[in-house]
């Protein structure tokens, strides 16, 4: 019904259009001429002109039409053909679904077909728009023209851009520098250069970078014309790195290094700048050949360090804000561009601070004392503990050396124990100062944390804030009388307390032990402790070889004791043989000179001569023994002197190391001495054997 109602109206419009065509197409005629023409001729002329106008309309072309009606779902457009065209209403709506056409508006549409099955013209506004876009794209591709579009979405490898049709913008062509967040560009409109297009496939490739490079090159030429060192320019922060920031000065980027951002300490450029910030900078260096520009921000303000010594004299108290914490201290900002360091050792007199964060936090306002100012190096040393009295100034008066103190064990380490003398002050008892006699491998074997213990003050190092204490010094040293009590050559008794690979330890009395080296177990070949069949707790006898009270060592020998006893038996035997001589034959057997037999002497005189000869031999033997003893003493003195020189030249790193080394040296010395003495005893034995043999031979003769 609706279509039928429209037909008369459409016919009237066609007639009016025909009249316009006739009016436009025919020359002006006078009223008299028009009156002379017949009605039939006029209709024929109108029909001819109308048919001629229809011949000019071709399918596939863009034609102009007029909107004659707007319905709910479609728009009726008259293009001057025998019938109107119906176009969907959606083709005249924008993205917000707003209708942008009304009755009487002139529009351009595409004539797809002159007539469909209903006798209507087939028209399309969308296709007409696309054809115009493709024409514009084709012209832009061939020349220097640009197209404008809006980024609508992100796709693989780039972005989709609406330029009337959907085109592709590769990620590499978005900007001069790579953009990490492409999603931030969605919804924004830009101008683009058409790189490639294929109308048949519907592919279009755009570039924004090409336009930016051209624009940048023009700006660069303008910027470089007036560029000179010392010039102050405005720029935009384009990128921030760990070593500085790049500033766009207009076509050319300059580097603002982190050291030129502030007179103070900057740990991260992002503390001062952010991408997109507009900043004023000073041109520090410009290289026209390489087109490199170095910029400075701090150079726009005077250097505060030029007046640092006058403004912050040593010993003055100042306030500042903690801006940074490191393992070795805290940096405090005294004013803009000037910072000082509180070293971790300058934070407390008594507390051992492992990290500044245990005492301070970033942002804290603190009062500190200026300790040192170095204007050239731009460094200020600050102190926090100097605001409090130093307890170590009075420590020597309160606790002089040899003072007995009592305190709680605060910590136990491999090398000793720490005792709290007073709050904030601990003293160290070295492991070597725990006992005169007991060998302590680790202090935890004897003491526990929190235990109350007495000690003696041994030394005070005020400069290094160290207090040395001793526990064993509370009692006298049992080794002081050891040299007189255990003389060399003395036979001693004791119990086996320990068996090792190198010998056995024998307890002579409480706190005093001696070592029988494996080489001193007995006569003959060296044996091990297990081969000697000795057990802990066995009572043994030995002879004292050497006593060293300083090193707290006594060298014992079972072998020397056996040799001494054997020599005594030999001497007793010889003495017994001498008393048994009672006749002339025995005297002759003892080796009287031949002249004595030719003389007429009595038996008593012969006996006297024999005894005199034996005494002479005995004196000679004693003299030889004395000489050997002197040689041994000289050797021992030389060894002792060498030891003293070695001790003076060598610095002790720790007492424990010195003890271990001394033990090893003593073992070696004991072995060497034992070997030497064994050799001497062997010589004495050989002499004794020779004497026996001579005596036997003489007796036989």
C-alpha positions in Angstrom: 0.0 0.0 0.0 2.8 2.3 0.9 4.5 1.8 -2.5 1.2 2.4 -4.4 0.7 5.7 -2.6 4.1 6.8 -3.6 3.7 6.2 -7.4 1.6 9.4 -8.2 4.0 11.5 -6.3 7.0 9.9 -8.1 5.2 10.5 -11.5 4.7 14.2 -10.6 8.4 14.5 -9.8 9.5 12.8 -13.0 7.3 15.2 -15.0 8.8 18.2 -13.1 12.3 16.8 -13.9 11.4 16.4 -17.5 10.3 20.0 -17.6 13.6 21.1 -16.1 15.5 19.0 -18.7 13.5 20.6 -21.5 14.0 24.1 -20.1 17.7 23.5 -19.7 18.2 21.7 -22.9 16.2 24.0 -25.4 17.0 27.6 -26.3 14.8 30.3 -25.2 11.8 30.8 -27.6 9.6 33.7 -28.0 6.0 33.4 -26.9 4.9 33.7 -30.4 7.1 30.7 -31.5 5.8 28.5 -28.6 2.3 29.3 -29.5 2.8 28.3 -33.1 4.1 24.7 -32.1 1.4 22.1 -31.8 0.9 20.0 -28.6 2.0 16.8 -30.3 5.3 18.3 -31.4 6.0 19.5 -27.8 5.5 16.0 -26.3 7.7 14.4 -28.9 10.5 16.9 -28.1 10.2 16.3 -24.4 10.3 12.5 -24.9 13.4 12.8 -27.1 15.2 14.9 -24.6 14.3 12.6 -21.7 15.5 9.5 -23.5 18.7 11.3 -24.3 19.3 12.1 -20.6 18.8 8.5 -19.7 21.4 7.4 -22.2 24.1 9.4 -20.2 23.6 7.2 -17.1 25.7 4.1 -17.0 26.0 1.2 -14.5 29.0 1.2 -12.3 29.3 5.0 -12.2 28.9 7.4 -9.4 25.9 9.7 -10.0 24.3 12.5 -8.1 20.8 12.2 -6.7 18.3 13.9 -4.4 16.8 12.4 -1.3 13.0 12.5 -1.8 12.0 10.4 1.2 13.4 9.0 4.4 11.6 6.0 5.9 12.3 3.8 8.9 14.6 1.3 7.1 15.5 3.0 3.8 16.2 6.2 2.0 14.6 7.0 -1.4 16.9 8.7 -3.8 16.0 10.1 -7.3 18.8 10.2 -9.7 16.6 11.5 -12.6 16.0 8.0 -14.0 12.5 6.6 -14.7 12.5 5.1 -11.3 13.9 5.8 -7.9 16.5 3.9 -5.9 16.1 2.5 -2.4 19.2 2.6 -0.2 19.4 1.1 3.4 19.1 3.7 6.1 22.3 2.2 7.8 24.5 3.6 5.0 23.6 7.1 6.0 24.5 6.6 9.7 27.7 7.4 11.4 29.5 5.3 14.1 27.3 6.6 16.8 24.2 5.5 14.8 23.2 9.1 14.0 21.4 9.8 10.8 23.3 12.4 8.7 20.9 12.9 5.8 17.5 14.6 5.2 14.8 15.1 2.5 16.1 17.4 -0.2 19.8 16.6 0.4 22.0 15.9 -2.6 24.1 12.8 -2.4 26.5 10.8 -4.5 25.7 7.2 -5.0 26.8 4.2 -7.1 24.5 3.0 -9.9 24.8 -0.7 -9.6 21.9 -1.6 -11.9 19.4 0.5 -13.8 16.5 -1.7 -13.0 15.9 -4.7 -10.7 13.0 -7.2 -10.8 10.7 -4.6 -9.2 11.7 -2.0 -11.8 13.7 0.1 -9.3 17.2 1.5 -9.7 19.8 -0.3 -7.5 22.0 2.3 -5.7 24.7 2.2 -3.0 26.1 5.0 -1.0 28.8 2.8 0.8 30.2 1.5 -2.4 30.3 5.1 -3.8 32.2 6.2 -0.7 34.7 3.3 -1.1 35.2 4.1 -4.7 36.0 7.7 -3.9 38.4 6.4 -1.1 40.2 4.1 -3.5 40.6 6.9 -6.0 42.0 9.1 -3.3 44.4 6.3 -2.2 45.5 5.8 -5.7 46.3 9.5 -6.1 48.1 9.5 -2.7 50.2 6.5 -3.7 51.3 8.0 -6.9 52.2 11.4 -5.5 53.2 13.1 -2.2 49.6 13.3 -0.9 48.8 11.9 2.5 45.7 10.2 3.9 44.1 10.7 7.3 42.8 7.9 9.4 42.0 6.6 12.8 43.7 3.6 14.5 40.9 1.2 15.4 42.6 -2.0 16.7 45.7 -3.9 17.2 46.5 -6.9 14.9 49.4 -9.2 14.5 52.5 -7.3 13.5 50.9 -3.8 13.8 47.7 -1.8 13.8 44.4 -1.5 11.8 43.6 2.0 10.5 40.3 3.2 9.2 41.0 5.6 6.3 37.5 5.0 4.7 38.6 1.4 4.2 40.6 -0.7 6.6 44.4 -0.4 6.0 47.4 -2.0 7.8 50.0 0.0 9.7 53.1 -2.2 10.5 54.6 -1.8 14.0 58.0 -0.7 12.5 56.2 2.2 10.7 54.3 3.6 13.7 57.1 5.9 14.9 60.8 6.7 14.4 61.6 4.8 17.6 59.9 1.5 18.5 56.8 1.9 20.7 56.4 -0.8 23.2 52.7 -0.1 24.1 50.9 0.0 20.7 47.5 -0.3 22.5 48.0 3.3 23.8 47.5 4.5 20.2 44.1 2.9 19.6 41.4 5.6 19.0 43.9 8.3 17.9 43.9 9.9 14.5 47.1 10.6 12.5 48.2 11.3 8.9 49.8 8.5 6.9 51.7 7.9 3.8 50.5 5.1 1.5 53.3 2.7 0.9 51.5 0.0 -1.1 48.0 -0.8 -2.2 46.2 -3.4 -4.2 42.6 -2.5 -5.1 41.8 -6.0 -6.4 42.9 -7.7 -3.1 41.9 -4.8 -1.0 45.3 -4.5 0.6 46.6 -1.1 1.8 50.0 -0.6 3.7 50.5 2.7 5.5 53.4 4.4 7.2 53.5 7.2 9.8 57.2 6.9 10.2 58.0 8.3 6.7 56.1 11.5 7.5 57.7 11.9 10.9 61.2 11.5 9.4 60.5 14.1 6.8 59.1 16.4 9.4 62.0 15.7 11.8 64.6 16.4 9.1 63.1 19.8 8.5 63.1 20.6 12.3 66.6 19.3 12.5 67.9 21.7 9.9 66.2 24.6 11.7 67.5 23.5 15.1 71.1 23.0 14.0 71.3 26.4 12.3 71.2 28.2 15.6 72.9 25.5 17.8 75.9 26.6 19.8 77.5 25.5 23.1 76.2 27.3 26.2 72.8 27.8 24.6 69.7 27.1 26.7 67.0 25.1 24.9 63.6 23.5 25.6 63.1 19.9 24.8 60.9 16.9 25.5 62.2 13.8 27.3 61.9 11.0 24.7 63.6 8.1 26.6 65.2 7.4 30.0 68.0 4.9 30.5 70.1 3.9 33.5 72.9 6.2 32.4 70.8 9.3 31.5 67.9 10.7 29.3 67.5 11.6 25.6 65.9 15.0 25.0 64.2 15.9 21.7 65.4 19.4 20.9 63.4 19.5 17.7 64.6 17.1 15.0 67.7 16.1 16.9 68.1 14.3 20.3 70.6 15.3 22.9 72.0 13.2 25.7 71.5 14.4 29.3 73.9 12.2 31.3 73.0 11.2 34.8 76.1 13.1 36.2 74.8 16.3 34.7 71.3 16.1 36.1 72.1 17.3 39.6 75.0 18.6 41.7 74.1 15.9 44.2 74.0 12.1 43.9 71.5 10.6 41.5 71.0 6.9 41.6 68.2 6.7 39.0 67.4 9.3 36.3 63.7 8.5 36.9 64.0 10.2 40.2 64.3 13.5 38.3 62.8 13.0 34.8 60.0 11.1 33.2 59.2 10.4 29.5 57.1 13.2 28.1 58.4 15.9 30.5 59.3 19.3 29.0 62.6 20.5 30.4 65.1 23.4 29.9 68.6 22.2 29.3 72.0 23.7 28.5 74.1 22.7 25.5 77.4 21.6 27.0 79.0 20.2 23.8 78.0 20.1 20.2 79.8 18.1 17.4 78.5 19.3 14.0 80.2 16.4 12.1 78.7 13.6 14.2 75.6 15.7 15.1 75.9 14.8 18.7 74.7 17.1 21.5 75.6 16.8 25.2 73.2 18.5 27.6 73.3 19.6 31.2 70.5 20.3 33.7 72.5 21.1 36.8 74.5 23.7 34.9 71.4 26.0 35.0 71.9 26.5 38.7 75.1 27.5 40.6 77.3 24.8 42.1 76.6 24.6 45.8 80.0 22.8 46.5 81.9 26.1 45.9 80.9 27.3 49.3 80.7 23.9 51.1 83.7 24.5 53.5 82.4 27.8 54.6 78.8 26.7 54.9 79.5 23.4 56.6 82.6 23.8 58.9 84.1 20.7 60.5 82.5 20.0 63.9 79.3 21.9 63.1 75.9 20.2 63.7 73.5 20.2 60.7 70.2 18.6 59.8 69.4 16.6 56.7 67.2 14.0 55.1 68.2 10.4 54.5 67.9 9.8 50.7 69.8 6.6 50.2 71.0 3.5 52.1 73.9 1.3 51.1 75.8 -1.6 52.7 78.6 0.8 53.9 76.5 3.8 55.1 73.7 6.3 54.5 73.6 9.4 52.3 72.0 12.5 53.7 70.8 15.4 51.6 71.9 18.7 53.3 70.5 20.9 50.6 69.4 20.6 46.9 72.4 19.0 45.0 74.6 18.4 48.1 74.8 15.2 50.0 77.0 13.8 52.7 77.8 10.2 53.8 77.4 8.8 57.3 79.7 5.8 57.2 78.4 2.7 59.0 81.3 3.0 61.5 80.2 6.5 62.4 76.7 5.6 63.5 77.2 4.2 67.0 80.0 4.0 69.6 79.1 0.6 71.0 76.5 -1.1 68.7 77.8 -3.3 65.9 75.5 -2.2 63.0 75.4 -4.8 60.2 73.3 -2.5 57.9 72.3 1.1 58.1 68.7 0.1 57.7 68.9 -1.3 61.3 69.1 2.3 62.5 67.8 4.6 59.7 65.2 4.7 57.0 64.9 6.6 53.7 63.1 9.9 54.4 64.2 10.2 58.0 65.3 13.7 59.2 68.5 13.4 61.2 70.9 15.7 63.1 74.5 14.9 62.3 78.0 16.3 62.8 80.3 17.4 59.9 83.5 15.4 60.2 85.3 16.3 56.9 84.7 18.4 53.8 86.5 17.7 50.5 85.3 20.4 48.0 87.4 19.1 45.1 86.0 15.6 45.3 82.6 16.9 46.4 82.4 14.7 49.5 81.3 15.5 53.0 81.8 13.0 55.8 79.2 13.0 58.5 78.9 11.4 61.9 75.9 10.3 64.0 77.7 8.9 67.0 79.7 12.1 67.6 76.5 13.7 69.0 76.8 11.3 72.0 79.6 10.9 74.5 82.1 8.2 73.8 82.1 5.5 76.6 85.6 4.4 75.5 87.0 7.7 76.8 86.4 6.5 80.4 87.1 2.8 80.0 90.7 3.0 81.0 89.8 4.8 84.2 86.9 2.5 85.1 88.7 -0.8 84.2 92.5 -0.5 84.3 94.6 -3.5 83.3 94.5 -6.4 85.9 91.0 -5.4 87.1 88.7 -8.3 87.7 85.3 -7.9 86.1 82.1 -10.1 86.0 79.7 -10.2 83.1 77.4 -12.2 81.0 78.6 -14.1 77.9 76.9 -12.4 74.9 78.5 -14.4 72.1 80.6 -17.5 71.5 82.8 -17.8 68.4 85.5 -20.2 67.2 88.3 -17.9 68.5 86.8 -17.0 71.9 83.9 -15.6 73.9 82.5 -12.1 74.3 81.6 -10.8 77.8 79.5 -7.8 78.4 81.5 -5.5 80.6 78.8 -2.8 80.6 76.0 -1.8 78.3 77.4 -1.4 74.8 80.9 -2.5 75.7 82.0 -6.2 75.2 85.4 -7.7 76.0 87.0 -10.6 74.2 88.4 -13.6 76.0 90.6 -15.3 73.4 90.5 -19.1 73.3 94.1 -19.2 74.4 93.3 -17.2 77.6 90.6 -19.6 78.8 92.9 -22.2 80.7 96.5 -22.6 81.6 96.4 -26.4 81.2 93.3 -27.5 79.4 93.4 -27.6 75.6 90.0 -26.1 74.5 89.1 -26.9 70.9 86.0 -24.7 70.9 84.8 -22.4 73.7 81.3 -23.9 73.6 82.7 -27.1 75.1 83.2 -25.2 78.4 80.9 -22.2 78.3 77.4 -21.3 77.2 75.7 -18.1 76.0 74.1 -16.2 78.9 76.4 -17.6 81.5 77.9 -15.2 84.1 81.7 -15.3 84.1 84.6 -13.6 85.9 87.7 -12.4 83.9 90.7 -10.1 84.2 91.3 -7.1 82.0 94.5 -7.8 80.0 94.6 -4.9 77.5 92.6 -1.8 76.4 92.8 -0.6 72.8 90.9 2.7 72.9 91.6 3.6 69.3 90.2 0.4 67.9 87.7 0.1 70.7 88.8 -3.4 71.8 89.0 -4.8 75.3 91.0 -8.0 75.9 90.1 -10.2 78.8 91.5 -13.4 80.3 90.0 -16.2 82.5 93.1 -18.2 83.1 94.8 -15.2 84.6 92.5 -15.5 87.7 94.8 -18.4 88.8 98.7 -18.7 88.9 100.4 -20.5 86.0 101.4 -24.0 87.0 104.2 -24.0 84.4 106.2 -21.3 86.2 107.9 -23.8 88.5 108.0 -26.7 85.9 111.6 -26.1 84.9 112.9 -26.4 88.5 110.5 -29.3 89.3 111.3 -31.3 86.2 115.1 -31.0 85.6 116.6 -32.5 82.4 117.7 -36.1 83.1 115.2 -36.6 86.0 113.2 -39.8 86.1 109.5 -39.1 86.4 106.4 -41.2 86.8 102.9 -40.5 85.3 99.7 -41.8 83.8 99.0 -42.0 80.0 96.2 -39.6 79.2 96.1 -39.7 75.4 97.6 -41.8 72.6 98.3 -40.3 69.2 100.1 -41.4 66.0 103.2 -39.4 67.0 103.3 -40.3 70.6 101.7 -40.5 74.0 100.8 -37.8 76.5 101.6 -38.5 80.1 100.1 -36.5 83.0 102.8 -35.8 85.6 100.5 -33.9 87.9 97.4 -31.8 87.6 97.7 -29.4 84.7 101.2 -30.7 83.6 101.6 -33.1 80.8 104.6 -34.4 78.9 105.0 -36.0 75.5 106.8 -39.3 74.8 107.5 -39.2 71.1 107.3 -42.5 69.1 111.1 -42.2 68.6 111.5 -42.3 72.4 109.5 -45.4 73.3 112.5 -47.7 73.6 115.9 -48.9 72.4 116.3 -49.7 68.7 113.8 -49.1 65.9 111.0 -46.5 66.2 107.5 -48.0 66.9 104.0 -46.6 67.0 101.9 -46.2 70.1 99.8 -49.2 69.3 102.9 -51.4 68.7 104.2 -50.3 72.2 101.0 -51.8 73.7 100.3 -48.8 75.8 96.8 -47.9 77.0 95.2 -44.8 78.5 95.6 -45.0 82.3 98.8 -47.0 82.3 101.5 -45.8 84.7 104.9 -45.4 83.0 108.3 -44.0 83.9 110.4 -41.8 81.6 113.4 -39.5 81.6 113.0 -35.7 81.1 114.6 -34.6 77.9 113.6 -31.0 77.7 111.4 -28.5 79.5 109.9 -25.4 77.8 107.8 -23.4 80.2 107.0 -20.7 77.6 105.5 -23.2 75.2 104.2 -25.3 78.1 105.9 -28.5 76.8 107.9 -31.3 78.5 109.7 -33.8 76.3 110.0 -37.3 77.9 111.9 -40.4 76.8 111.6 -44.0 77.8 114.5 -44.8 75.6 116.8 -42.4 77.4 115.7 -43.9 80.8 116.6 -47.4 79.6 119.9 -46.2 78.2 120.7 -44.5 81.6 119.9 -47.6 83.5 121.9 -49.8 81.1 124.9 -47.5 81.4 124.7 -47.6 85.2 124.7 -51.4 85.0 127.8 -51.4 82.7 129.6 -49.1 85.1 128.7 -51.3 88.0 130.0 -54.3 86.1 133.3 -52.5 85.3 133.6 -51.4 88.8 133.1 -54.9 90.0 135.7 -56.2 87.6 138.3 -53.7 88.9 137.8 -54.9 92.5 138.3 -58.5 91.6 142.0 -58.0 90.5 144.2 -59.8 93.1 147.3 -61.3 91.5 150.1 -60.5 89.1 148.4 -62.4 86.2 145.4 -60.3 86.5 147.5 -57.2 86.6 149.3 -58.3 83.4 145.9 -59.0 81.8 144.8 -55.5 82.6 147.5 -54.2 80.4 150.5 -53.0 82.4 153.4 -51.6 80.4 156.3 -54.0 79.6 158.8 -52.1 81.6 156.8 -52.7 84.7 157.5 -56.5 84.3 161.2 -55.9 84.2 161.2 -54.0 87.4 161.1 -55.5 90.9 157.8 -54.1 92.2 155.4 -55.3 94.8 151.9 -56.5 94.1 150.5 -53.5 95.9 152.4 -51.1 93.6 151.1 -52.9 90.6 147.6 -52.7 91.9 148.1 -49.0 92.5 149.3 -48.4 89.0 146.3 -50.2 87.5 144.0 -48.1 89.6 145.8 -44.9 88.5 145.4 -45.9 84.8 141.7 -46.6 85.3 141.2 -43.2 87.0 143.0 -41.5 84.1 140.8 -43.2 81.6 137.7 -42.3 83.7 138.9 -38.6 83.7 139.3 -38.7 80.0 135.9 -40.1 79.5 134.4 -37.4 81.8 136.2 -34.7 79.8 134.9 -36.1 76.5 131.4 -36.2 78.0 131.8 -32.6 79.1 132.9 -31.5 75.7 129.9 -33.3 74.1 127.6 -31.7 76.6 129.0 -28.3 75.8 128.5 -28.9 72.1 124.9 -30.0 72.8 124.4 -26.8 74.8 125.8 -24.7 72.0 123.4 -26.4 69.6 120.5 -25.8 71.9 121.4 -22.1 72.3 121.7 -21.7 68.5 118.3 -23.3 68.1 116.8 -21.0 70.8 118.3 -17.9 69.1 116.9 -19.0 65.7 113.5 -19.5 67.3 113.6 -16.0 68.9 114.6 -14.4 65.6 111.9 -16.3 63.8 109.3 -15.2 66.3 110.3 -11.6 66.1 110.2 -11.6 62.2 106.9 -13.5 62.0 103.6 -11.7 63.0 101.1 -13.9 64.7 97.8 -13.8 62.9 96.0 -15.5 65.7 97.1 -17.2 68.9 95.5 -20.5 67.8 97.6 -20.6 64.6 100.8 -19.8 66.6 100.0 -22.7 69.0 99.4 -25.1 66.1 102.6 -24.1 64.4 104.6 -24.3 67.6 103.2 -27.8 68.3 104.4 -29.0 64.9 107.8 -27.4 65.5 108.1 -29.0 68.9 107.2 -32.4 67.4 110.0 -32.0 64.9 112.5 -30.6 67.4 111.6 -33.4 69.8 112.2 -35.9 67.1 115.5 -34.3 66.1 116.7 -34.0 69.7 115.7 -37.5 70.4 117.5 -38.7 67.3 120.7 -36.8 68.3 120.6 -38.0 71.8 119.9 -41.5 70.5 123.0 -41.2 68.3 125.1 -40.0 71.3 123.8 -42.8 73.5 124.6 -45.3 70.7 128.1 -43.9 70.6 128.4 -44.2 74.4 127.1 -47.8 74.1 129.6 -48.5 71.3 132.4 -47.1 73.5 131.1 -49.2 76.4 131.0 -52.3 74.2 134.5 -51.5 72.9 135.7 -51.1 76.5 134.2 -54.4 77.4 135.8 -56.0 74.4 139.1 -54.5 75.3 138.8 -55.7 78.8 137.9 -59.2 77.6 140.8 -59.2 75.2 143.2 -58.1 77.9 141.9 -60.6 80.3 142.4 -63.3 77.6 145.9 -62.1 77.0 
